[in-house]
Amino acid sequence: MASGEARTFRPAVPDICREILAEHIEHTVDLLLERSRVLAEAVAAGRTAVVGLSYRLADDSAQPVALRVDPDPSRVLVLSPAPIGGSGL
C-alpha cells in the first residue's frame, strides 16, 4: 500500500445479524397489517401489497425480505431483488 493511500474497513456482518434484521422486518410488516385495517383490507382486495426491504447503504441495493400480497395468485406481482439506484425498485 502506497503512502497516503486510504484503506477502507468493512467489517463482516455475521449471519445472526442478518437473521435478526430479517425477523425485525417481517415483524414490522405484520404489525403494519395488524394495526391498519385500511391497509389490511387493501392487501386482501388486491389493491396494494406491503413489501419489507433490507437496504444496504454500502452498495445501494435493496433485498425484499417480507412480502404480503393478495392470496389470489393470479393477482400477485413477483418482485425480484434489484439495486435501488437507476432502474431498480
N, C-alpha and C positions, 0 to 999 in steps of 0.2 A: 504494500500500500504506500503510495507516494505521500510525502509530507504535505499536510494541509488538506488531504482528501478526506471527505466526510464519510463516516460509517453509519449505516442505517441498522438500528437494532429492532428486530421484530420478534418478540417472544412467541413461542408456540402456544397455541390455545389448546389446553387439554380437552380430550373428548368429553369429560364430565362437564366442562363449562358449556360446550355446545349442547349437551343434553339438557342442562338446566335452562339455558336460553330457549330452546325449543319448547320445553314444558311450560315456561312462562308465557310464551307467545300463544300456545294452544289455550292455556287458561284464560288469557286476556280476551281472545276471540270468543270463547264460550261465555265469558262474563258479559261481553257486549250484547250477545243474543239473549242472555237470561234477563238482563236489565232493561232492554229496549224492546218493548212489544212491537213497535212500529218496524224496527229493523228485522226482528224475527219473522214478522208477517211478510215483509218484502222478500226475504230469502225464501220462505216457504212458497210464495206465489211465483217465484222465478224472476222477479223484477230486479234483484240485486244479489250479490254474493259478498261474503266477508273473507278477506284474504289477510292472513298474518304473515309478514315477511321478516326475514333476518337480513339486515343490511350490513355490508362490510365496507367501511369507510376506506380502508387501505386500497381496495381495487375497484371501488364504485360499483359494487354488484349487490343484487338482492336475490335471496333464495326463498321461494314460498315454503312456509312451514305448516300453516294451518289454512284449510280451505273449507268454508261452509257454504254450500250451494243447495239449490232446489233438489230434492231427492229424485226428481224425474230425469233420468239420464239423457233423454232426448233434448233437454234444455241446458245441459251442463257445458260450460266453456272450459276447456282444459288449458291451464297456464303452464308454460314450460319456463324453467329458470333462464333468466337473461339479465345482462347488465342494465342498470338504471340509465346510465348515460346514453345519449344518442337515440337509437331506435329501440331501446329496452322497454321495460314495463311502463 
